[in-house]
């Protein structure tokens, strides 16, 4: 544990950093700011679902009443469809252009647990064309559409989701078993039905290829969980004020959408909710996410753009995105890019956000076969606390696993192998991260590129990172840290493996941590410690596995 003196130094340094403009900030956006996001505009007419016979008693199924109100509003030129106070049980709701679905305070839009209400349709999931059950709320090829208010939208996700035993207490697991469902052969995962279990054992379950139809998927239908809100190929979309919770799969999924505003919403899922992401922005352009809160079971705020060859053929990057003043509580990652980023992600700005209790703070993930370029990412003014894994993580060996292993789970590092560069080789480059303050993480920074395609050109400055471990950097090129305090409790402070053009300027750490640096691999070279970054004592830098002292300047 870090001593009280070190903790006091950490707090004092953080306050000084926040109050004094002494750092030469190198992470400011140098390219043009993204265009302003256009907002939808609606006529003043209001269509109350009560006027169409809806009943807010939690028992009556209002699917037809709500959809009729949306259609009537749309056909008369648009306006507001009002969901007043009450509990409104319903099946899938389909949005229309020029319609604002507005939930009053005290309104609970509750989606039925009856799977027969959700037909299988051709959709998209995790970056691929796939058959999925129809989303509780969906809209396609629309313009001027919104979901606003201060009510709650509940997707009844517990009826759909599988649950890992390792994520529950013994009493919670026993209660889940008593509710019905089936358990996997190894006893580690509960499924709500036999169809759901069968789907988990089916390769590429639901993927729309080789002439398959929805009828071919009927035997695994329960496994093909829908996203709570699916917005596809729309323009001028607003999501504001509403609580979106208990999603069967992802909570919010805008795709191929332009001019999207997400403001002051709350995305909420159980922490164990598998695939329970907060928002996945996929192949969208001109996006603003602000003032929102995420407390979910998977990634919090995530940028995507399709998967592998299908995503590259789509060739629709997620671009021109501003994320500001958001809070992420439990999530696999606070702000995330990937792993389905095959169409590219670029021109993203993230500022003034807090990540509290997430597995990873800033998480960037991909793997061979994805292809795509992620570039021009600007991140500043981020506060983190109690991060279970890495505060900052770049990983090009993503293996579809939780970033923090469950208790007793054993994992081995991926085998490093040089392969030829091809269309499926992903690229991470040009990330600029500044003013990040982390008080508590398993590791401060983890960077792992590919031998054939290093992670390149990352600048980090004006940061204070307090963690159990320091920085690990593998197969990286042109990584520059300036005015950074790395405060691990154990050494090494820095571990470099087969990395080059690595620069540390004004790097500070605790003086009693040994070793300060381990340099590994014959490909490690042109490593620079500048402006007081080098330790004064001998023996605090080690060279192993083919690395030599000539690697260090």
C-alpha positions in Angstrom: 0.0 0.0 0.0 1.2 3.5 -0.8 2.2 5.5 2.3 0.3 8.4 3.6 3.0 10.7 2.4 2.8 9.4 -1.1 -1.0 9.8 -1.0 -0.7 13.3 0.1 1.8 14.0 -2.7 -0.6 12.4 -5.2 -3.5 14.7 -4.0 -1.4 17.8 -3.9 0.0 17.1 -7.4 -3.5 16.5 -8.8 -4.8 19.8 -7.3 -1.8 21.7 -8.6 -2.3 20.1 -12.1 -5.9 21.2 -12.1 -5.3 24.7 -10.9 -2.2 25.7 -12.7 -1.7 25.8 -16.5 1.9 24.8 -16.3 1.8 21.8 -18.6 2.7 22.2 -22.3 -0.5 20.5 -23.5 0.3 18.6 -26.7 -3.0 16.9 -27.1 -5.1 19.7 -28.4 -7.0 19.1 -31.6 -5.1 20.6 -34.5 -7.6 19.7 -37.2 -10.9 21.5 -37.8 -13.6 21.0 -35.3 -16.4 18.6 -36.4 -19.5 20.2 -37.9 -22.3 21.1 -35.5 -24.8 18.3 -35.0 -28.3 19.2 -36.4 -31.2 18.7 -34.1 -34.7 17.4 -35.0 -37.6 19.8 -35.0 -41.2 18.7 -34.3 -44.7 20.3 -34.7 -46.4 21.1 -31.4 -49.3 18.6 -31.9 -49.5 16.0 -29.1 -51.1 12.6 -29.4 -51.8 11.0 -26.0 -51.9 7.2 -26.1 -54.8 7.3 -23.6 -56.9 8.7 -26.5 -56.3 5.5 -28.4 -57.4 3.2 -25.5 -54.0 2.5 -23.9 -54.1 1.3 -20.3 -51.3 1.9 -17.9 -52.0 -0.9 -15.4 -48.9 -3.1 -16.2 -51.2 -5.9 -17.4 -52.9 -4.7 -20.6 -50.7 -5.2 -23.7 -50.5 -1.7 -25.4 -48.5 -2.7 -28.5 -51.2 -1.7 -31.0 -52.3 1.4 -29.1 -48.8 2.9 -28.9 -48.0 2.1 -32.5 -51.3 3.4 -33.7 -50.6 6.7 -31.9 -47.1 6.9 -33.6 -48.7 6.2 -37.0 -51.4 8.8 -36.5 -48.9 11.4 -35.5 -46.7 10.7 -38.4 -49.5 10.7 -41.0 -50.7 14.2 -39.7 -47.3 15.7 -40.2 -45.6 14.8 -36.9 -45.5 16.0 -33.3 -45.3 14.4 -29.8 -46.6 11.0 -28.9 -47.2 11.2 -25.1 -46.7 8.3 -22.7 -48.2 9.6 -19.5 -47.7 8.5 -15.9 -48.4 4.7 -15.5 -47.0 1.3 -16.3 -47.4 0.6 -20.0 -46.8 -3.1 -20.9 -46.1 -3.4 -24.6 -44.5 -5.4 -27.4 -42.2 -3.9 -30.0 -42.6 -0.2 -30.8 -41.7 1.2 -34.2 -40.7 4.8 -34.6 -41.6 7.1 -37.5 -40.2 10.3 -39.0 -41.2 13.6 -37.3 -42.3 11.8 -34.2 -41.1 12.6 -30.7 -41.9 9.7 -28.3 -42.1 11.5 -25.0 -42.3 9.8 -21.5 -43.6 11.8 -18.6 -42.1 11.5 -15.2 -43.6 8.5 -13.6 -44.1 6.7 -17.0 -42.7 3.2 -17.2 -42.7 1.7 -20.7 -42.3 -2.0 -19.9 -41.6 -4.5 -22.7 -43.2 -7.9 -22.4 -41.3 -11.0 -21.5 -43.4 -13.0 -24.0 -40.9 -13.9 -26.7 -43.6 -14.6 -29.3 -44.1 -10.9 -29.5 -40.7 -10.4 -31.0 -40.4 -11.9 -34.5 -37.1 -12.8 -36.1 -36.0 -10.2 -38.6 -32.9 -9.5 -40.6 -30.8 -7.0 -38.7 -27.2 -6.4 -37.6 -25.4 -7.6 -34.5 -21.7 -7.1 -33.5 -20.9 -5.7 -36.9 -22.4 -8.4 -39.1 -25.7 -9.0 -40.9 -27.7 -11.3 -38.7 -31.2 -12.5 -37.8 -32.2 -11.2 -34.4 -35.5 -10.8 -32.5 -37.1 -7.5 -33.3 -35.9 -4.7 -31.0 -38.3 -3.4 -28.4 -37.9 0.1 -30.0 -36.7 0.5 -33.6 -36.6 3.0 -36.4 -35.2 2.7 -39.9 -34.7 5.2 -42.7 -36.2 8.0 -40.7 -35.6 11.8 -40.3 -36.5 13.9 -37.3 -37.1 11.4 -34.6 -36.7 11.5 -30.8 -37.2 9.7 -27.5 -37.4 12.3 -24.8 -38.8 12.9 -21.3 -38.0 11.8 -17.8 -39.6 8.4 -17.7 -38.2 4.8 -17.8 -37.9 2.3 -20.7 -37.4 -1.2 -19.4 -36.5 -4.0 -21.9 -37.1 -7.0 -19.5 -33.6 -8.2 -20.3 -33.6 -10.7 -17.4 -35.9 -12.9 -19.4 -33.4 -13.1 -22.3 -29.9 -13.0 -20.8 -27.6 -15.9 -20.0 -25.7 -15.4 -16.7 -22.3 -16.7 -15.6 -22.2 -18.4 -12.2 -18.9 -16.7 -11.3 -20.7 -13.3 -11.4 -23.3 -14.1 -8.7 -23.2 -14.9 -5.1 -24.3 -18.4 -4.0 -27.7 -17.2 -2.9 -28.2 -15.3 -6.2 -27.3 -18.3 -8.2 -29.7 -20.6 -6.3 -32.5 -18.1 -6.8 -31.7 -18.0 -10.5 -31.8 -21.8 -10.8 -35.1 -21.8 -8.9 -36.6 -19.5 -11.5 -36.4 -22.2 -14.3 -34.1 -22.3 -17.3 -31.2 -24.7 -18.0 -27.6 -24.8 -17.1 -24.6 -25.5 -19.4 -23.0 -28.9 -19.1 -20.0 -27.5 -17.2 -22.4 -25.9 -14.7 -20.9 -22.4 -15.2 -23.6 -20.6 -17.2 -27.4 -20.4 -16.8 -29.7 -20.0 -19.8 -33.3 -19.0 -19.8 -34.4 -21.8 -22.1 -33.2 -24.8 -24.2 -33.3 -22.7 -27.3 -31.0 -20.2 -25.7 -28.6 -22.9 -24.7 -28.7 -24.4 -28.1 -27.9 -21.0 -29.7 -24.8 -20.7 -27.5 -23.5 -24.0 -28.9 -24.2 -22.9 -32.5 -21.3 -21.5 -34.6 -22.1 -18.0 -35.9 -25.5 -18.2 -34.4 -27.9 -15.9 -36.3 -25.4 -14.8 -39.0 -27.3 -14.1 -42.2 -25.2 -16.0 -44.8 -25.3 -19.0 -47.1 -28.9 -18.4 -48.0 -30.2 -18.8 -44.4 -33.6 -17.4 -43.6 -35.4 -16.5 -40.4 -37.1 -19.9 -40.4 -33.7 -21.6 -40.2 -33.1 -19.7 -36.9 -36.3 -20.7 -35.1 -34.6 -23.4 -33.1 -32.3 -20.9 -31.5 -34.5 -17.9 -31.5 -34.3 -17.3 -27.7 -30.6 -16.9 -28.0 -30.9 -14.1 -30.6 -31.5 -11.3 -28.1 -32.4 -7.9 -29.5 -30.9 -4.6 -28.6 -33.2 -2.4 -26.6 -33.2 0.6 -29.0 -32.1 0.1 -32.7 -31.8 3.2 -34.8 -30.8 2.4 -38.4 -30.0 4.7 -41.3 -31.7 7.8 -39.8 -31.0 11.5 -39.8 -31.4 14.1 -37.0 -32.1 11.8 -34.0 -32.4 13.0 -30.4 -32.4 10.8 -27.2 -32.8 13.0 -24.2 -33.6 12.6 -20.5 -35.0 9.1 -20.5 -33.7 6.1 -18.5 -33.0 3.1 -20.7 -32.6 0.0 -18.6 -32.6 -3.8 -18.5 -31.8 -4.4 -22.1 -31.8 -7.9 -23.6 -28.4 -7.2 -25.3 -27.0 -3.7 -26.1 -29.0 -0.8 -24.7 -28.7 1.8 -27.4 -27.5 1.0 -31.0 -27.5 3.8 -33.5 -26.1 2.6 -36.9 -25.4 4.4 -40.2 -27.1 7.4 -38.6 -26.2 11.1 -39.1 -26.7 14.0 -36.7 -27.3 12.1 -33.5 -27.7 13.8 -30.1 -27.7 11.8 -26.9 -28.2 14.1 -23.9 -28.8 13.6 -20.2 -29.9 10.0 -20.5 -29.2 7.1 -18.1 -28.3 3.7 -19.4 -28.6 1.1 -16.7 -28.1 -2.7 -16.7 -27.0 -5.2 -14.0 -23.3 -5.4 -13.8 -23.3 -9.1 -14.8 -25.5 -8.4 -18.0 -23.7 -10.2 -20.8 -23.4 -8.0 -23.9 -25.2 -5.3 -21.8 -23.4 -2.3 -23.4 -24.6 1.2 -22.7 -24.4 2.8 -26.2 -22.7 1.4 -29.3 -22.3 4.1 -32.0 -21.7 2.2 -35.2 -20.8 3.8 -38.6 -22.4 7.1 -37.6 -21.4 10.6 -38.5 -21.8 13.9 -36.5 -22.6 12.7 -33.0 -22.9 14.5 -29.7 -23.1 12.5 -26.4 -23.2 14.7 -23.3 -24.3 14.9 -19.7 -25.2 11.2 -19.6 -24.7 8.4 -17.1 -23.9 4.7 -17.8 -23.9 1.9 -15.3 -24.0 -1.3 -17.4 -22.8 -4.9 -17.8 -20.4 -4.4 -20.7 -18.8 -1.4 -22.5 -20.2 1.9 -21.4 -19.7 4.4 -24.4 -18.4 2.5 -27.4 -17.5 3.4 -31.0 -17.8 0.7 -33.7 -18.0 0.5 -37.6 -18.6 -3.1 -38.7 -16.7 -6.4 -38.4 -14.0 -7.9 -40.6 -14.6 -8.0 -44.4 -18.2 -7.1 -44.1 -17.3 -3.9 -42.2 -14.6 -3.0 -44.7 -17.0 -3.4 -47.6 -19.5 -1.2 -45.9 -16.7 1.4 -45.6 -18.7 3.7 -43.3 -16.5 5.0 -40.5 -17.7 6.4 -37.2 -16.5 10.0 -37.4 -16.9 13.4 -36.0 -18.0 12.4 -32.5 -17.9 14.6 -29.4 -18.4 13.0 -25.9 -18.4 15.3 -22.9 -19.5 15.6 -19.3 -20.4 11.9 -19.0 -20.1 9.5 -16.0 -19.6 5.8 -16.4 -19.9 3.5 -13.3 -19.7 -0.2 -13.8 -18.7 -1.2 -17.4 -16.0 -3.2 -19.1 -14.7 0.1 -20.4 -15.6 3.7 -19.8 -14.8 5.0 -23.3 -14.2 2.2 -25.8 -13.3 1.8 -29.5 -13.7 -1.6 -31.0 -13.4 -4.4 -31.4 -15.7 -4.2 -34.5 -14.0 -1.2 -36.1 -13.4 -2.5 -39.6 -14.8 0.5 -41.3 -12.6 2.9 -39.3 -13.1 5.3 -36.4 -11.8 8.9 -36.7 -12.0 12.4 -35.4 -13.3 11.6 -31.9 -13.1 14.0 -29.0 -13.7 12.9 -25.4 -13.6 15.5 -22.6 -14.6 16.1 -19.0 -15.7 12.5 -18.2 -15.4 10.4 -15.0 -15.1 6.6 -14.9 -15.8 5.2 -11.4 -15.4 1.4 -10.8 -15.1 0.4 -14.5 -13.0 -2.6 -15.5 -10.9 -0.4 -17.8 -11.0 3.4 -18.2 -10.0 4.1 -21.8 -10.2 0.8 -23.8 -9.1 0.4 -27.4 -9.4 -3.2 -28.8 -9.1 -5.0 -32.1 -7.6 -8.2 -33.5 -6.2 -9.6 -36.8 -8.9 -9.9 -39.4 -10.7 -6.7 -38.5 -8.7 -4.3 -40.7 -9.8 -0.7 -40.4 -8.0 2.4 -39.2 -8.6 4.1 -35.9 -7.0 7.6 -35.9 -7.3 11.2 -34.7 -8.6 10.4 -31.2 -8.4 13.3 -28.7 -9.0 12.7 -25.0 -8.6 15.1 -22.1 -9.8 15.9 -18.6 -10.7 12.4 -17.5 -11.0 11.3 -13.9 -10.8 7.7 -12.9 -11.3 5.9 -9.6 -11.2 2.3 -8.5 -10.5 0.8 -11.9 -10.4 -3.0 -11.7 -8.0 -3.5 -14.6 -6.0 -1.0 -16.7 -6.6 2.7 -16.6 -5.6 3.0 -20.3 -5.5 -0.1 -22.5 -4.6 -0.6 -26.2 -4.8 -4.2 -27.2 -4.6 -5.7 -30.8 -5.1 -9.2 -29.5 -8.7 -8.9 -28.4 -10.2 -12.4 -27.7 -13.8 -11.6 -26.8 -13.2 -12.0 -23.1 -14.0 -9.8 -20.1 -11.0 -7.5 -19.6 -10.6 -8.6 -15.9 -10.6 -12.4 -15.3 -13.1 -13.8 -12.9 -11.9 -15.4 -9.7 -10.0 -18.6 -10.5 -10.0 -18.0 -14.3 -6.6 -18.6 -15.9 -5.4 -16.9 -19.0 -2.2 -17.1 -21.0 -0.7 -14.3 -23.0 -1.2 -14.7 -26.8 1.6 -16.2 -28.8 3.5 -13.5 -30.6 3.9 -14.3 -34.3 4.8 -12.1 -37.3 2.3 -12.4 -40.2 2.1 -10.5 -43.5 0.2 -7.2 -43.6 -3.1 -7.5 -45.5 -6.5 -6.0 -45.7 -7.4 -7.6 -42.4 -4.5 -5.9 -40.5 -6.0 -3.3 -38.2 -4.3 0.1 -37.4 -4.3 2.2 -34.3 -2.5 5.6 -34.7 -2.6 9.2 -33.7 -4.1 9.1 -30.2 -3.6 12.2 -28.0 -4.4 11.8 -24.3 -4.0 14.5 -21.7 -5.0 15.5 -18.2 -6.0 12.1 -17.0 -6.1 11.5 -13.2 -6.5 8.0 -11.9 -6.6 7.1 -8.2 -6.6 3.3 -8.1 -6.1 0.8 -10.9 -4.6 -2.6 -11.3 -2.2 -1.2 -14.0 -1.7 2.4 -15.3 -1.1 1.8 -19.0 -1.1 -1.3 -21.2 -0.2 -1.1 -24.9 0.1 -4.3 -27.1 0.4 -4.0 -30.8 1.1 -6.5 -33.5 4.6 -7.4 -34.7 3.6 -6.5 -38.3 1.6 -3.4 -37.3 2.7 -1.6 -34.2 0.4 0.8 -32.4 1.8 4.2 -33.5 2.0 7.8 -32.5 0.4 8.0 -29.0 1.1 11.1 -26.9 0.2 11.2 -23.3 0.8 14.3 -21.2 -0.2 16.0 -17.9 -1.3 12.8 -16.2 -1.2 11.3 -12.7 -1.8 7.6 -12.6 -1.8 5.7 -9.3 -2.0 2.0 -9.7 -0.6 -1.4 -8.5 1.5 -1.7 -11.6 3.0 0.8 -13.9 3.2 0.9 -17.7 3.6 -2.1 -20.0 4.4 -1.5 -23.7 4.7 -4.3 -26.3 5.2 -3.8 -30.1 4.7 -0.1 -30.1 6.2 2.7 -32.1 6.4 6.4 -31.3 4.9 6.6 -27.8 5.6 9.9 -26.1 4.9 10.6 -22.4 5.5 14.1 -21.0 4.8 15.5 -17.5 3.4 12.2 -16.4 3.5 10.8 -12.8 3.4 7.0 -12.7 2.8 5.9 -9.2 2.8 2.1 -9.0 3.1 0.2 -5.8 5.4 -2.4 -7.3 8.1 -2.4 -10.0 8.9 -2.1 -12.7 7.5 1.4 -13.3 7.9 0.8 -17.0 8.2 -2.5 -19.0 9.1 -2.2 -22.7 9.1 -5.1 -25.1 10.2 -4.9 -28.8 9.2 -1.2 -28.9 10.9 1.7 -30.5 10.9 5.5 -30.6 9.6 5.7 -27.0 10.2 9.0 -25.2 9.7 10.0 -21.6 10.0 13.7 -20.7 9.6 15.0 -17.1 8.4 11.5 -16.0 8.2 11.2 -12.2 7.6 8.2 -9.9 8.2 7.0 -6.4 11.9 6.8 -5.7 11.9 3.5 -3.9 10.3 1.4 -6.7 12.7 -1.2 -8.2 13.4 -1.8 -11.0 12.5 1.5 -12.6 12.5 0.0 -16.2 12.8 -3.3 -17.9 13.7 -3.3 -21.6 13.1 -6.6 -23.4 13.6 -7.9 -26.9 16.1 -7.3 -29.6 13.8 -5.0 -31.5 13.7 -2.5 -28.7 15.5 0.7 -29.7 15.6 4.5 -29.6 14.2 4.8 -26.1 14.8 8.2 -24.5 14.6 9.4 -20.9 14.7 13.2 -20.9 14.5 16.1 -18.5 15.0 14.3 -15.2 13.1 11.1 -16.2 16.1 8.8 -15.7 16.7 7.3 -12.2 19.9 8.4 -10.5 20.7 5.1 -8.9 22.4 2.4 -10.8 20.8 -1.0 -11.4 17.3 0.4 -11.8 17.2 -0.3 -15.5 17.5 -3.9 -16.8 17.9 -5.2 -20.3 16.8 -8.8 -21.0 15.8 -11.2 -23.9 18.2 -9.6 -26.5 17.8 -6.0 -25.5 21.0 -4.0 -25.0 22.0 -0.8 -23.3 22.3 0.8 -26.8 18.5 0.8 -26.9 18.4 3.5 -24.3 19.4 7.2 -24.8 
